[in-house]
Amino acid sequence: MDDAALLAEDVRRQYGDRVALDGVSLTVERGEVFALVGPNGAGKTTLVRALTGTTDCEGRVELFGDAPTDVERSRIGLLPQAFSPPARLTARELIDYYGGLYEAARDTDSLLSDLGLADSAGTWYENLSGGQRRRVCIGTALVNDPAILVLDEPTTGIDPAGRRTLWTLLDEFAAGGTTILLTTHDMAEAERLADRVGLLAAGRLAAVDTPGRLVTEHGGASRLEIAVAAGGTDASEAGEANGADETSESSEAGGASDARETAARGVRALSAAGFDATTGDAEARRSVGGETLLVRGVAPAAIGDVVEALDRADVEYGRLAWSEPDLEDAYLNVTGTAVIAGGESVGAGTSGADGAETRDERGTAVADGTPVEGQP
């Protein structure tokens, strides 16, 4: 395809008996921001390395119409997930060093300012915060003003303010025509940045589309989560009244049983009132911290009717939380796997392919910051 910055067809990679990539095909257009999302072990890092020529793979891969290893290195900016530059260089010295690897590079001070690091330019890398270190690393991938920027989990360890700074900078690069491929397990980040998103699970690309269309097609209905209070009080109130340290295992079991009974009564009352109600799933119990009711497909204007139905049935309840479906819901519905904080998966599970990468391929040199052949 003439407009493609990146083309992959039936890409496969295996480590011994473990399949890391199982026939991945995708196209990233020039100037597009494309996000690969999935939990740790889904195959994201392996795919990034295959697409940039830093690991061998089966199948066809092209960058700007050529094999990745044949592309001029200055056209590629690559930030691996694990990257450790020399600790006793300052932020400015590191950007200067990596800029010096290219015939033309961005102005160091201007780039540091764009990254929100102007005030820390003279600080040794080892003395920077985790978020500042990650921003310096991103700067080393941006310093050559690349035509395609490949970022593997770019905002890991970055504080919210630094993340917003980085997002704004990536928006500016994309607006200037830079093609961006990033991996993330942060669904909100993918929705915020990407023109299109690929849902990667167990080494397979399960779906590709714009974030909005993925949510519309696969996200499901809105959710109203209702915390159930057993015995007329919620768990925290009971703990304060009786003393959490003195609560016996038997009373805890009794409270849990009461909560489940209350939840079951709530389901019956809401179902009789015409609502699609169930007891909460594992995700809802984690978010609320106990038994919940889950009502799907409720418009905000109908929440009052839900409350009235519970009141009529004398069902005690606590916090109510309404949410629209998002990209995480779409990922769960497509793959059967949920992604929780830190990138871990819950559900059907994944191959865990990436866990073997640092041991089994020549791309391991990238992980500790040592240049390898073909690495920009």
Secondary structure, 3 states (H helix, E strand, C coil): CCCEEEEEEEEEEEECCEEEEEEEEEEEECCCEEEEECCCCCCHHHHHHHHCCCCCCEEEEEECCECHHHCCHHHEEEECCCCCCCCCCEHHHHHHHHHCCCCCCCCHHHHHHHCCCHHHCCCEHHHCCHHHHHHHHHHHHHCCCCCEEEEECCCCCCCHHHHHHHHHHHHHHHHCCCEEEEEECCHHHHHHHCCEEEEEECCEEEEEECHHHHHHHHCCCCEEEEEECHHHCCHHHHHHHHCHHHCCHHHHHHHHHHHHHHHHHHHHHHHHCCCEEEECCHHHHHHHCCCEEEEECCCHHHHHHHHHHHHHCCCCEEEEEEECCCHHHHHHHHHCEEECHHHCEEECCCCCHHHHHHHHCCCHHHHCCCCCCCCC
